[in-house]
Amino acid sequence: MKKIIFLIIVCFLFLPVVVKADSLGEKRSFYVDSDYDLNKRGSINAVLLKITPRVYFYVDENWWNFTPQNEIYAALSSLGDEFDNKIYPVLTSNFGSEWTPGIDKDAKITVLIHPMIEGVGGYFRSNDEYTKLQVPGSNEKEMVYLSVTSIKNSDARSFLAHEFTHLITFNQKNKTHGIEEETWFNEMRAEYASTLLGYDDVFTGSYLQNRVQVFSDNPIDSITEWNNVKEDYGAINLFAQYLVDYYGKEILIDSLHSSKIGIDSINYALQKNGINKDFSQIFTNWTIAIFINDCNFGQNYCYLNKNLKNLHVYPRINFLPLSGQSILSVTETTKDWAGNWFKIIGGRGNIKVSFISNGGNSFTIPYIIQKNNGSCVIKFLDLVQSKGEINIQNFGSESVALTLIPSTQIKLSGFDDNELSRSFTFTVSASGQQIIPDGNSLIPASFTFQKNLYFGMLNQDVVYLKIMLAAEGCVSGLANTTYFGPKTLEAVKCFQNKYKSEISAAAGYTIKGTGFVGIGTRDRLNILLGE
């Protein structure tokens, strides 16, 4: 009896697997990620609306019943054609194939479209690549998920390409090598898919333009710490653009096909392609390039992508008083592989910058000296026992600005969503030696305030006004903008209250701190300029 049972089991195991293809209009239940679903659902019912040679498009049934259906049919038809004819062939010819026919024994992938929380365009669940016995929440399909909002705009193809790249990565790393890619690098490769497909060639309204805007709002985000927020995507996309600009898409491809992950796999790919640089050097050059972005100042210090030629990170501005001795001290924290940019302006005479890496942390510190003729000198500060010093003579005359770009690059693998913070302090001291600025300095020697200045105006005089206000201890925002905004208005009021009696005497009536730069305020500013 035991023998008979054994034979029956063996025969059953070797019977051919018959797979029933999904049919148009079919309805079925899917597991979804409740963190992303708009209504926090863990599963939904969906209907199959579109079938192409390579993809099934399922849509959340509840949403589908209350939406303009012709519009969605048209969007899915266009997206299906784009996937079959461009996304699939281009990405697989570069990165390799997804697992096919895969766990469901069907060469088509499944795209499930459902309402998602704001800011999420789509996602990929590796759970679906395992059996329900292995992972109870698996849909047992090669599939990705798109937001209902993303399929209605031009970024739909970019989101689909991004998520499909994750599906490819699972096969190339998890299935082929039995390893899981570092999250940040998995996302970086997927972020570049849109550019690889040519979707970012027209910059206005593109996926890339959105990432540039996100990065510009918060450029100091670590590229390796991954919290799955929009800032993560902005930083990693722009680093990917730079990496491929100079070293080619082969770095993304060869690193994917290697048995290594993360930084180690990038260094492997660089070496394989005969590139005599490592990840650390490239990251440091990127932090310089994204600030200066001008090929005239050195190889690798600019973007080659024409759509990024005008991209410049805005540094944090630190003002030194325009007269007298002064000391400015700044203490900050940062994470590994995050850019930091600190611009020092103002001051007169010789300045000394002392940098201390707190806790013995190692920092890489390029710095840029901006000359009064518009040229730049790029140097590196070497730390000895966690300390270093920069000395610049005739600051405010020969040199008009100094930008520090410190980054810590200690951790090389095993990144997560809560990396260790590392702190540093830099102190800037000015000698107080008076130097008359020439015509190319921050404020030309012959300049005086002749025009009334007021809220809402755009004028070069506002730039000089902000420098003066900051030197008097009245914070006014960025000094390199010509806009007289709310911060400038409050700073002028601060200045007027500080010199209330002097301004009132010059104006001939009592000044109440209105924020309007009239004759009395201009007179006081011009007196300070001449001191």
C-alpha positions as CSV (number, residue, x, y, z in Angstrom):
1,M,0.0,0.0,0.0
2,K,2.8,2.4,0.9
3,K,4.5,1.6,-2.4
4,I,1.3,2.3,-4.4
5,I,0.9,5.7,-2.7
6,F,4.5,6.6,-3.4
7,L,4.0,5.9,-7.1
8,I,0.8,7.9,-7.3
9,I,2.6,10.9,-5.7
10,V,5.5,10.6,-8.0
11,C,3.3,10.5,-11.1
12,F,1.4,13.6,-9.8
13,L,4.5,15.6,-9.3
14,F,5.6,15.0,-12.9
15,L,2.3,15.8,-14.6
16,P,2.6,18.8,-17.0
17,V,1.4,22.1,-15.5
18,V,-1.5,23.5,-17.5
19,V,-1.8,27.3,-17.2
20,K,-5.0,29.1,-18.1
21,A,-4.4,32.5,-19.6
22,D,-6.2,35.4,-18.2
23,S,-9.2,36.5,-20.3
24,L,-10.5,40.0,-21.1
25,G,-13.2,41.1,-18.5
26,E,-12.0,38.5,-16.0
27,K,-12.3,39.6,-12.3
28,R,-10.0,38.4,-9.6
29,S,-8.7,39.4,-6.2
30,F,-5.2,40.7,-5.6
31,Y,-3.1,41.5,-2.6
32,V,-1.9,45.1,-2.5
33,D,0.4,47.1,-0.3
34,S,-1.8,48.7,2.4
35,D,0.9,51.4,3.0
36,Y,0.4,52.6,-0.5
37,D,-3.3,52.0,-1.1
38,L,-5.4,55.1,-0.8
39,N,-7.9,53.3,1.5
40,K,-5.3,51.2,3.4
41,R,-6.7,48.0,1.9
42,G,-4.6,44.8,1.9
43,S,-6.5,43.3,-1.0
44,I,-8.7,44.5,-3.8
45,N,-10.9,43.1,-6.6
46,A,-9.8,44.0,-10.1
47,V,-11.1,43.6,-13.6
48,L,-8.9,42.8,-16.7
49,L,-9.4,45.7,-19.2
50,K,-6.5,45.3,-21.6
51,I,-4.3,42.5,-23.0
52,T,-1.3,43.0,-25.2
53,P,1.3,40.5,-26.3
54,R,3.4,41.3,-23.2
55,V,1.1,42.6,-20.5
56,Y,-2.2,42.3,-18.7
57,F,-3.8,45.5,-17.4
58,Y,-6.0,45.0,-14.4
59,V,-7.9,47.9,-12.8
60,D,-9.4,48.2,-9.3
61,E,-13.1,47.4,-9.8
62,N,-14.4,49.9,-7.3
63,W,-12.5,52.8,-8.9
64,W,-13.3,51.6,-12.4
65,N,-17.1,51.7,-11.8
66,F,-16.9,55.4,-11.0
67,T,-14.5,56.8,-13.6
68,P,-14.7,58.0,-17.2
69,Q,-14.1,54.6,-18.9
70,N,-13.3,55.7,-22.4
71,E,-10.5,57.9,-21.1
72,I,-8.9,54.9,-19.3
73,Y,-9.3,52.6,-22.2
74,A,-7.4,55.0,-24.4
75,A,-4.7,55.5,-21.8
76,L,-4.2,51.7,-21.4
77,S,-4.1,51.2,-25.1
78,S,-1.4,53.8,-25.5
79,L,0.6,52.5,-22.5
80,G,0.3,48.9,-23.7
81,D,1.7,49.8,-27.1
82,E,4.5,51.7,-25.5
83,F,5.4,48.8,-23.2
84,D,5.4,46.2,-26.0
85,N,7.2,48.2,-28.6
86,K,9.7,50.3,-26.5
87,I,9.9,49.8,-22.8
88,Y,10.2,46.0,-22.9
89,P,12.7,45.6,-25.8
90,V,14.9,48.5,-24.7
91,L,15.1,47.6,-21.0
92,T,15.6,43.9,-21.5
93,S,18.2,44.4,-24.3
94,N,20.2,46.5,-21.8
95,F,19.5,45.0,-18.4
96,G,18.4,41.5,-19.2
97,S,15.1,39.7,-18.9
98,E,12.6,39.5,-16.1
99,W,11.8,36.0,-14.8
100,T,9.9,34.5,-17.7
101,P,7.6,32.7,-18.0
102,G,8.1,33.0,-14.3
103,I,6.2,31.8,-11.3
104,D,2.8,31.9,-13.1
105,K,4.2,30.2,-16.2
106,D,2.9,33.1,-18.3
107,A,5.2,35.2,-20.4
108,K,3.0,38.3,-19.9
109,I,3.5,40.5,-16.9
110,T,0.6,41.9,-14.9
111,V,0.1,45.6,-14.2
112,L,-2.5,46.3,-11.4
113,I,-3.8,49.9,-11.3
114,H,-5.4,51.1,-8.1
115,P,-5.8,54.4,-6.1
116,M,-2.6,55.2,-4.1
117,I,-1.7,57.8,-1.6
118,E,-0.4,61.2,-2.8
119,G,3.1,61.2,-4.2
120,V,3.2,57.5,-5.1
121,G,3.3,56.7,-8.8
122,G,3.7,52.9,-8.5
123,Y,5.5,50.1,-6.7
124,F,6.9,46.6,-7.0
125,R,6.4,43.7,-4.5
126,S,9.0,41.0,-4.5
127,N,6.4,38.9,-2.5
128,D,4.7,38.1,-5.8
129,E,7.7,36.2,-7.1
130,Y,7.2,33.5,-4.4
131,T,4.6,30.9,-4.0
132,K,1.8,31.4,-1.5
133,L,3.3,28.6,0.5
134,Q,6.5,30.6,0.8
135,V,4.8,34.0,1.2
136,P,1.1,33.9,2.1
137,G,0.5,37.4,0.6
138,S,1.9,36.5,-2.8
139,N,-0.1,37.1,-6.0
140,E,2.2,34.5,-7.7
141,K,2.7,36.7,-10.7
142,E,5.4,38.8,-12.4
143,M,3.6,42.0,-11.7
144,V,3.9,45.7,-10.9
145,Y,1.5,48.3,-9.5
146,L,0.6,51.7,-10.9
147,S,-1.4,54.6,-9.4
148,V,-4.7,55.6,-11.1
149,T,-3.4,59.1,-11.2
150,S,-0.1,58.2,-12.9
151,I,-1.7,56.5,-15.9
152,K,-3.5,59.7,-16.8
153,N,-0.4,61.8,-17.4
154,S,2.7,61.7,-19.6
155,D,4.8,60.2,-16.8
156,A,2.8,56.9,-17.0
157,R,5.4,55.3,-19.3
158,S,8.2,56.5,-17.0
159,F,6.6,55.0,-13.9
160,L,5.9,51.7,-15.7
161,A,9.6,51.6,-16.9
162,H,10.8,52.3,-13.4
163,E,8.7,49.4,-11.9
164,F,9.5,47.0,-14.7
165,T,13.2,47.6,-14.0
166,H,12.6,46.4,-10.5
167,L,11.1,43.2,-11.9
168,I,14.2,42.7,-14.1
169,T,16.5,43.3,-11.1
170,F,14.7,40.7,-9.1
171,N,15.5,38.1,-11.8
172,Q,19.1,39.3,-12.4
173,K,20.1,39.5,-8.7
174,N,17.7,37.5,-6.5
175,K,17.0,34.6,-8.9
176,T,20.3,34.4,-10.7
177,H,22.8,35.2,-7.9
178,G,20.7,34.6,-4.8
179,I,21.4,38.1,-3.5
180,E,19.3,41.2,-2.9
181,E,20.4,44.5,-4.3
182,E,20.9,47.5,-2.0
183,T,17.6,49.5,-2.0
184,W,19.2,52.8,-3.0
185,F,21.0,51.2,-6.0
186,N,18.0,49.3,-7.0
187,E,16.1,52.6,-7.1
188,M,18.9,54.4,-8.9
189,R,18.9,51.9,-11.7
190,A,15.1,52.1,-12.0
191,E,15.2,55.9,-11.9
192,Y,17.5,56.0,-14.9
193,A,15.2,53.9,-17.0
194,S,13.2,56.9,-18.1
195,T,16.2,58.7,-19.4
196,L,17.5,55.5,-21.1
197,L,14.3,55.3,-23.0
198,G,14.5,58.9,-24.2
199,Y,11.5,60.0,-22.2
200,D,13.5,62.9,-20.6
201,D,14.9,64.2,-23.9
202,V,12.3,67.0,-23.9
203,F,12.9,68.4,-20.4
204,T,9.9,70.6,-19.8
205,G,7.2,68.5,-18.1
206,S,9.4,65.4,-18.0
207,Y,10.0,62.9,-15.2
208,L,13.6,64.3,-14.9
209,Q,12.4,67.8,-14.5
210,N,10.2,66.7,-11.6
211,R,13.2,65.0,-10.0
212,V,15.3,68.2,-10.4
213,Q,12.7,70.2,-8.7
214,V,12.5,67.8,-5.8
215,F,16.3,67.8,-5.5
216,S,16.5,71.6,-5.6
217,D,14.2,71.8,-2.6
218,N,16.4,69.5,-0.5
219,P,19.8,68.8,-2.0
220,I,21.4,67.5,1.2
221,D,19.6,64.1,1.2
222,S,21.9,61.0,1.5
223,I,21.8,58.9,-1.7
224,T,22.3,55.7,0.3
225,E,19.9,56.2,3.2
226,W,16.5,55.2,1.9
227,N,13.3,56.4,3.5
228,N,11.2,56.0,0.3
229,V,10.4,59.7,0.3
230,K,10.5,62.0,-2.8
231,E,13.8,63.6,-1.7
232,D,15.5,60.2,-2.0
233,Y,14.4,59.9,-5.6
234,G,15.6,63.4,-6.5
235,A,19.1,62.9,-5.2
236,I,19.6,59.4,-6.5
237,N,18.3,60.3,-10.0
238,L,20.7,63.3,-10.4
239,F,23.6,61.1,-9.2
240,A,22.7,58.5,-11.7
241,Q,22.6,61.1,-14.5
242,Y,26.1,62.2,-13.6
243,L,27.4,58.6,-13.3
244,V,26.1,57.6,-16.7
245,D,27.1,61.0,-18.3
246,Y,30.8,60.2,-17.7
247,Y,31.1,56.4,-17.4
248,G,28.2,55.1,-19.5
249,K,25.2,52.9,-18.9
250,E,27.5,49.9,-18.8
251,I,28.2,50.7,-15.1
252,L,24.5,50.1,-14.4
253,I,24.4,47.0,-16.6
254,D,27.6,45.3,-15.5
255,S,26.9,46.0,-11.8
256,L,23.5,44.4,-12.2
257,H,24.9,41.3,-13.8
258,S,27.6,40.9,-11.2
259,S,27.4,38.8,-8.0
260,K,28.1,42.0,-6.0
261,I,25.7,44.7,-4.8
262,G,25.7,48.4,-4.0
263,I,29.0,50.3,-4.0
264,D,31.0,47.2,-4.3
265,S,29.2,46.3,-7.6
266,I,29.8,49.8,-8.9
267,N,33.5,49.6,-8.2
268,Y,33.5,46.2,-9.9
269,A,31.8,47.7,-13.0
270,L,34.2,50.7,-13.1
271,Q,37.2,48.4,-13.0
272,K,35.7,46.1,-15.6
273,N,35.3,49.0,-18.0
274,G,38.8,50.2,-17.5
275,I,37.9,53.3,-15.4
276,N,40.6,54.4,-13.0
277,K,38.2,55.9,-10.5
278,D,36.1,54.5,-7.6
279,F,32.7,55.3,-6.2
280,S,34.1,57.7,-3.6
281,Q,36.0,59.8,-6.2
282,I,32.9,60.0,-8.5
283,F,30.6,61.0,-5.6
284,T,33.0,63.8,-4.6
285,N,33.3,65.0,-8.1
286,W,29.5,65.0,-8.4
287,T,29.1,67.2,-5.3
288,I,31.5,69.7,-7.0
289,A,29.8,69.4,-10.4
290,I,26.3,70.0,-9.2
291,F,27.4,73.2,-7.5
292,I,29.7,74.7,-10.1
293,N,28.4,72.9,-13.3
294,D,30.9,74.4,-15.7
295,C,33.2,72.3,-17.8
296,N,35.6,75.3,-18.1
297,F,36.6,74.8,-14.4
298,G,37.8,71.2,-14.8
299,Q,37.0,67.8,-16.3
300,N,34.1,66.1,-14.5
301,Y,32.9,69.3,-12.9
302,C,29.8,69.6,-15.1
303,Y,26.8,67.7,-16.4
304,L,27.1,66.5,-20.1
305,N,23.3,66.1,-20.3
306,K,22.1,69.3,-22.1
307,N,18.9,69.3,-20.0
308,L,21.0,69.7,-16.8
309,K,23.5,72.3,-18.0
310,N,21.8,75.1,-16.0
311,L,21.4,73.0,-12.8
312,H,23.1,74.5,-9.7
313,V,22.6,73.5,-6.1
314,Y,21.9,76.5,-3.9
315,P,24.4,76.5,-1.0
316,R,23.6,77.6,2.5
317,I,24.8,81.2,2.8
318,N,27.0,82.4,5.7
319,F,27.6,86.1,5.9
320,L,30.6,87.8,7.5
321,P,30.2,91.4,8.6
322,L,31.7,93.9,6.1
323,S,33.8,95.6,8.7
324,G,35.7,94.8,11.8
325,Q,37.0,91.5,13.2
326,S,34.5,88.7,13.2
327,I,34.1,85.1,13.9
328,L,31.4,82.7,12.6
329,S,31.0,79.2,13.8
330,V,28.7,76.5,12.3
331,T,28.0,73.0,13.6
332,E,26.1,70.6,11.4
333,T,25.2,66.9,11.1
334,T,25.2,64.9,8.0
335,K,24.8,61.3,6.8
336,D,27.2,59.2,4.7
337,W,27.1,60.0,1.0
338,A,25.1,63.2,1.4
339,G,26.2,66.5,-0.2
340,N,26.6,69.7,1.8
341,W,27.3,73.1,0.5
342,F,28.3,76.2,2.6
343,K,29.0,79.5,0.9
344,I,30.9,82.2,2.8
345,I,30.6,85.8,1.6
346,G,31.1,89.2,3.1
347,G,34.0,90.0,5.3
348,R,37.2,91.9,4.5
349,G,40.9,91.1,4.8
350,N,42.4,87.8,5.6
351,I,40.1,84.9,6.6
352,K,40.9,81.6,8.3
353,V,38.6,78.6,8.2
354,S,39.1,75.9,10.8
355,F,37.3,72.6,10.2
356,I,36.9,70.0,12.9
357,S,35.4,66.5,12.3
358,N,33.6,65.8,15.6
359,G,34.0,62.3,17.1
360,G,37.0,61.5,14.8
361,N,34.8,61.0,11.7
362,S,36.5,61.1,8.3
363,F,35.4,63.8,5.9
364,T,36.2,64.6,2.3
365,I,36.3,68.4,1.8
366,P,36.6,70.0,-1.6
367,Y,36.4,73.8,-1.4
368,I,35.9,76.4,-4.1
369,I,37.4,79.9,-4.0
370,Q,35.5,82.3,-6.3
371,K,37.7,85.1,-7.6
372,N,36.6,88.7,-8.4
373,N,37.0,88.1,-12.1
374,G,34.5,85.2,-12.1
375,S,37.0,82.4,-12.2
376,C,37.1,79.6,-9.6
377,V,39.9,77.6,-7.9
378,I,39.0,74.1,-6.7
379,K,41.1,72.7,-3.9
380,F,40.8,70.0,-1.2
381,L,41.2,70.3,2.5
382,D,43.2,67.5,4.1
383,L,42.4,66.7,7.7
384,V,45.1,65.7,10.2
385,Q,43.7,64.2,13.4
386,S,40.2,65.3,12.4
387,K,41.3,68.9,11.9
388,G,42.1,71.2,9.0
389,E,42.6,74.8,8.1
390,I,42.2,77.1,5.1
391,N,43.8,80.6,4.9
392,I,42.7,83.1,2.3
393,Q,44.3,86.5,1.9
394,N,42.5,89.6,0.7
395,F,39.1,88.1,1.0
396,G,36.6,90.6,-0.4
397,S,39.1,91.9,-2.9
398,E,40.9,89.2,-4.8
399,S,38.4,86.5,-3.6
400,V,34.8,87.2,-3.1
401,A,33.3,83.8,-2.0
402,L,34.4,80.5,-0.5
403,T,32.3,77.4,-0.7
404,L,32.9,74.3,1.5
405,I,31.6,71.0,0.2
406,P,32.1,68.4,3.1
407,S,30.9,64.9,2.9
408,T,31.4,61.8,5.0
409,Q,32.0,58.5,3.1
410,I,32.6,55.9,5.8
411,K,30.0,53.3,5.4
412,L,30.1,51.2,2.2
413,S,27.3,48.6,2.5
414,G,24.3,47.5,4.5
415,F,22.4,50.8,4.3
416,D,18.9,51.2,5.7
417,D,16.4,54.0,6.5
418,N,18.1,55.3,9.6
419,E,21.8,55.8,9.1
420,L,24.1,57.2,11.7
421,S,24.5,61.0,11.8
422,R,28.0,62.5,11.9
423,S,28.8,66.0,13.0
424,F,31.3,68.6,12.1
425,T,32.1,72.2,12.9
426,F,33.8,74.9,10.9
427,T,34.8,78.3,12.2
428,V,35.5,81.3,10.0
429,S,37.5,84.3,11.4
430,A,38.1,87.5,9.5
431,S,41.1,89.7,10.4
432,G,39.2,93.0,10.1
433,Q,41.8,94.4,7.7
434,Q,40.0,97.0,5.6
435,I,40.2,96.5,1.8
436,I,38.4,98.8,-0.7
437,P,36.4,96.6,-3.0
438,D,36.9,97.0,-6.7
439,G,34.2,97.1,-9.3
440,N,34.0,93.3,-9.5
441,S,33.6,92.7,-5.8
442,L,30.3,91.9,-4.1
443,I,29.4,95.6,-3.8
444,P,31.2,97.9,-6.4
445,A,33.4,100.6,-4.8
446,S,31.4,103.4,-6.6
447,F,28.0,102.0,-5.6
448,T,25.5,104.0,-3.5
449,F,21.8,103.5,-2.9
450,Q,20.1,106.0,-5.2
451,K,16.7,104.3,-5.7
452,N,13.9,103.6,-3.3
453,L,13.5,99.9,-2.7
454,Y,10.3,98.2,-1.7
455,F,8.5,94.9,-1.3
456,G,7.9,92.9,-4.5
457,M,10.5,94.6,-6.7
458,L,13.3,92.8,-8.7
459,N,16.5,94.9,-8.9
460,Q,20.2,94.3,-8.6
461,D,20.3,96.9,-5.8
462,V,18.3,94.4,-3.7
463,V,21.3,92.0,-3.8
464,Y,23.5,94.7,-2.3
465,L,20.8,95.6,0.2
466,K,20.7,92.1,1.4
467,I,24.4,91.9,1.9
468,M,24.3,95.1,4.0
469,L,21.4,93.9,6.0
470,A,23.1,90.6,6.8
471,A,26.3,92.4,7.8
472,E,24.2,94.4,10.3
473,G,22.7,91.3,11.9
474,C,19.4,91.4,10.1
475,V,18.9,88.1,8.2
476,S,17.4,88.6,4.8
477,G,17.6,85.3,2.9
478,L,19.8,84.5,0.0
479,A,22.2,87.3,-1.0
480,N,22.4,86.3,-4.7
481,T,18.7,87.0,-5.5
482,T,17.3,90.2,-6.7
483,Y,13.8,89.7,-5.2
484,F,12.6,91.9,-2.4
485,G,10.5,89.4,-0.6
486,P,8.9,88.9,2.9
487,K,12.2,88.0,4.5
488,T,13.9,91.1,3.1
489,L,11.0,93.2,4.3
490,E,11.4,92.0,7.8
491,A,15.2,92.5,7.6
492,V,14.7,96.2,6.5
493,K,12.4,96.7,9.5
494,C,15.1,95.3,11.7
495,F,17.7,97.7,10.2
496,Q,15.3,100.7,10.6
497,N,14.7,99.9,14.2
498,K,18.4,99.6,14.8
499,Y,19.2,103.0,13.3
500,K,15.8,104.6,14.1
501,S,17.2,108.0,15.3
502,E,19.7,108.3,12.5
503,I,17.2,107.4,9.8
504,S,14.5,109.7,11.3
505,A,16.9,112.6,11.4
506,A,17.9,112.1,7.7
507,A,14.3,111.7,6.6
508,G,13.0,114.6,8.6
509,Y,10.3,112.7,10.4
510,T,10.1,109.7,12.8
511,I,10.6,106.3,11.1
512,K,8.5,103.5,12.4
513,G,10.1,100.6,10.7
514,T,7.9,100.2,7.6
515,G,10.3,98.1,5.5
516,F,10.3,100.7,2.8
517,V,13.8,101.8,1.8
518,G,13.4,105.5,1.3
519,I,15.7,108.5,1.6
520,G,16.4,108.2,5.3
521,T,17.2,104.5,5.1
522,R,19.3,104.9,2.0
523,D,21.3,107.7,3.6
524,R,22.2,105.4,6.6
525,L,23.1,102.5,4.2
526,N,25.3,104.8,2.1
527,I,27.1,106.1,5.3
528,L,27.8,102.5,6.3
529,L,29.1,101.8,2.8
530,G,31.6,104.6,3.1
531,E,33.0,103.5,6.5
